[in-house]
């Protein structure tokens, strides 16, 4: 199963990237084919066209398009911006067709005490609007700067239990969906 983690903040000092790096390591260590799409590296213009295949994407975005089409499941990691998710992350998905029959793991992170919970609620609706299936077990990361260091290493060992539940439930959902959509 191919999982793409979307680090949804384009900010150079993104604290949510810390969580995305850790999840990439964790899911890869568990034997999953796990990529990380860091939006700081992909500067998509505001949505002008939908790419219906990697070949339709402009050359500079072709590798990104190939990865988006190859993904069996997505994990979105986003900060909370004004009570919602990162606009750059939505702009990424707006460039591609609906993600029908794909599982979505939803992760929000914030230095604040609520961990982006308002963004998480809107992310559920966003995943459904993409025709994806969001895992109800979201990962909400309050005090992200105190839980992960700048290199994506978990520094608050007590938080691992939350991560383990998120991982287990996401993999259950993604595995069932991938099996159901695999041609026989």
N, C-alpha and C positions, 0 to 999 in steps of 0.2 A: 504494500500500500504506500502510495506517495503522498506525503503530508507537506504542505507548504505553510510555513509560519509567516504571517504578514506583520512586520513591525511597522505600525501605522503612523508613527510620528516622523515628520521630515526634519525635526529640530536636530542640530548638530550634537547637543548635549542631552539627547533623549534618555530619560530614566526608564521608559518602558522598553527600550532596547535591551536593558539588563535582563528583564524577564524573558524576552524573546530568545536571547542567547542561551539562557539557562534551559528553557524548554527545548530548544534545538538539541542541545547536548543530551538532555534527559531522554527525549524520544529516540534519538539516534542510538544511544546506549542500550535502549530497549529493543533494538533490531529493526527500527522503522527507517524507511528512506525519507529523511526529513531535510527540507531546504528552508532557507531563511530569505525572504524578500524584504530587504531593508529599503524603505521608501526614501531614505536620504540618498540612495544611489540611483533612483529612478525618478526623473523629473518629467512626468506626464503633463501635457497641457490640459487645460480644462477640456472636458469631454467634447470632442469634435466628431468622432466616429466610433462605432463599435467594431472591434476586430473579431471576425467570425472564424478566423483560423490564424495560426502563427504567420502564415505567408502574407496575410492581409495587413499585418502590422508593419509600420515603418521599420527599416533596417535596425535603427538604434534601439527599438523596443522588441525585436523579434525573439531574443533569448527570454525576456520576461514573458512574452506571449506563449512561448513554448512551455514554460514552466506552469503558467496558469492553466493551460489546456490539459497538461499532463497530471495535474493534481487530482487525487481521489478525495481529498479532504483538506480543509483549511483550519488554521488556528489564527484568529485575529487578536493581536495585542495592541491596544490603543490607550492613550491617555484620555482624560476627560477634558474637553474644550468647551467651556460655557455650557455645561450640562449635557453635552453630547460627545460623540466619538470624533476622531480626527477627520476633517474634510479631505485630506490627501488620501486617506485610506478608501473613502467612498469613491473618490475620483478614479482610483485604480480599478475597482470593480466595475465602475460605470463604463470602462473601455472594453468590457468583455460581455459575452452573452450570459444569460442566467446560469446559475450554478446548480441546476436541477440534480437531485439525488446525491448531493454531496453533504457530508457532515461538517458542521462548523463548531469549533471550540472557541469560546468567547472569553477574553481576558482583558480586564481593565486594570490600570495601575495609576496611582497618584501618591505624591508625597503626603497628601492630606489623610485624615482619619477615615474617610468614606471610601477610598480606593477607587473612585470612579463609578460608583454604583448607578448613578443616573445615566451615564454613558452605556453601562451594561444593559439596562432595560431597553434602551434604544437600539443597541446592537442586536438584540433578539428579533426585533421587528425588521431590522435591516437584513439579517440572514434569511428570514422568511420571505422578504421582498425579492431576494435573489433566487427564490425557490430552493434554497438550501434548508437543511434541518439543523437547527441549533441544539447543542447539548444543553439540557437544563442545568447541568452542573457547571456553572461558570466559575472562573477563578478571579476573585476580586482581591487586589493587592494594595491595601492601605500602607502608608509609610514605606513606599517602594525603595526609597533611598536608604532605609534602615534594614531592609530585608535582602537586598542584592547589592554587591559592589559594582563598580563601573565596568568590570570585565564579565559581569553576568554570573558571578559566583554567589550562591546562597550564603548569607551570613547570619540568618536567623533560622537556626535548625528547627525550631518549633513550627515554622511555617510549612515544612516539608509535608506534613499530613494533609494540608489543604491541597497542595500540588499533587500528591498521590491520588487523592479522590478525583480531582479534575482529570488527571491522566487516565486513570482506570475507566472512568465513565465515558470519556471522549473516545478512547480506543474501542470500547464495547460498541458504541454507536457507529463509529466509522467502519469498524470491521463488519458489522451487520449490513450496513448500507453498501459497502464495496462488494460483499458477497452477493447481495440481491441484484446488483446492477452488472455483475460480470456475466458475459455471454457464456452459455453452456456449450 
